[in-house]
Amino acid sequence: MNTVHVTASRDYDVLIGSGLLGSIGSRAAAMKKVKKVCIVSDTNVWPLYGDTVRSSITDAGLKAVRFVFPAGEESKNADTYLELLNCLAENHLTRTDLIVALGGGVVGDLAGFAAATYLRGISFIQVPTTLLAAVDSSVGGKTAIDLPAGKNLVGAFWQPSLVLCDTDCLNTLPEDIFRDGCAEVIKYAVLYDHDLFRCLAQTGLDFDRETVITRCVELKRDVVAQDEFDTGMRMKLNLGHTFGHGVEAQSNFEISHGKAVAIGMAIVARAGFAKGICTKEARDEILSVLESFKLPASCDSTPEQLFTAALSDKKRSGGTVSLIVPRSIADCVILPMPVTEIQSFIEAGL
Ligand code: GLY
C-alpha cells in the first residue's frame, strides 16, 4: 500500500493499494466521535461492493445506512442531492457522523457536496472505484452537482478526511470505463511528468496501477497544496477540459468524459502546434499515446459548437477564456485567450 499525504484546509491521507475496502470500518471507527455512517453509492457499484463496505462498518461497531441512486451523470442533480440530504436528516446523522462516497466521480462529487453542506459540513471519506475518480476527482476537495445550464455549476471546496483507493475495484471496471480514466492519467503526464509519459507510451493500458495512481495523486497533491481554491496553477488540471466539456455536451453525453478530455487534449495539441506554441514532437507524441490507449482524437462537433460551449466555461473571465496548451511534454501554459480568437484556435485544432 502507498500513502500520499495531502496538505490543504483539511489534511488527509490517500491510501492506494489492494484489499483496502474491508478496512474502511476500522478506519471510520478511529475517527473521533463517529457513530453512524451513510454509504452513498450508485446502482452499478453498490451490488459489487456495498455489502463488503457495510459489513466492515457494522463489524467496527458503527451504524450504517445507505443511499443508492441510479448510476449516471443524469443523477448528479439538485433532485438527487435533496433526496440525499433528506436521507441524512431522516436517519439523524449528526455533525460528528460520516459519509462514505463509494463509487466513481458522480458519486464522489454528489456525496462530497452533501457532506459540505449538510449541517454546514460533516466529514466524508472518498472510496473511488473508477480510475478516473482514483487519479483525479476523489482528491482535492472539489464537490459539485450539475444544473441544466451546465456541469458542476453548483458546488463547494470540501476536503475529504480520507481517500481509500482499493486497486482491486479496478478489476471489475469495463475496459472502456478504464480507458476513460487513462485520459486523465495521460493528462497528468502531459502536464507534469515526462517519465510518466514515457512509461505510458511503452506500457499502454498495461501499466502498474498502484504505481501510476500513486504518481498521479502525488502530482495532484502538489497542485492542491499550492492552489487549493483554483485561482492559479490548479487551472492547469483543466487541460483538455475546456473543449472536452463542449464535446461531451454536444454528444448529449454519449461521448464519455474521459474520451471527451482525450479529444480536447488532441485539439489543443494540434491548435497549439498550428499557432506556434506546441512543438511538432509533442503534438505527435500526444496523438500517438492517445492512439495507443485507443482514445479518440477527433469528433463531429463544429468549431461554432465548441466555441459556444467554451463561452460558458468556468475558466472564463470577462472577455477571455484560460486555455491550457502544451508547449512540450511536462511543460504546459495557461493562455488567457480573447473570446474573439477562440474560434480560429478551435478551427486549427479540429
Ligand atoms: N479535476 C480538476 C481539479 O481537481 O482541479
Residues whose N, C-alpha, C, O or C-beta is under 5 A from the ligand:
A	BS01	LIG	D136 V139 G140 K142 R234 L237
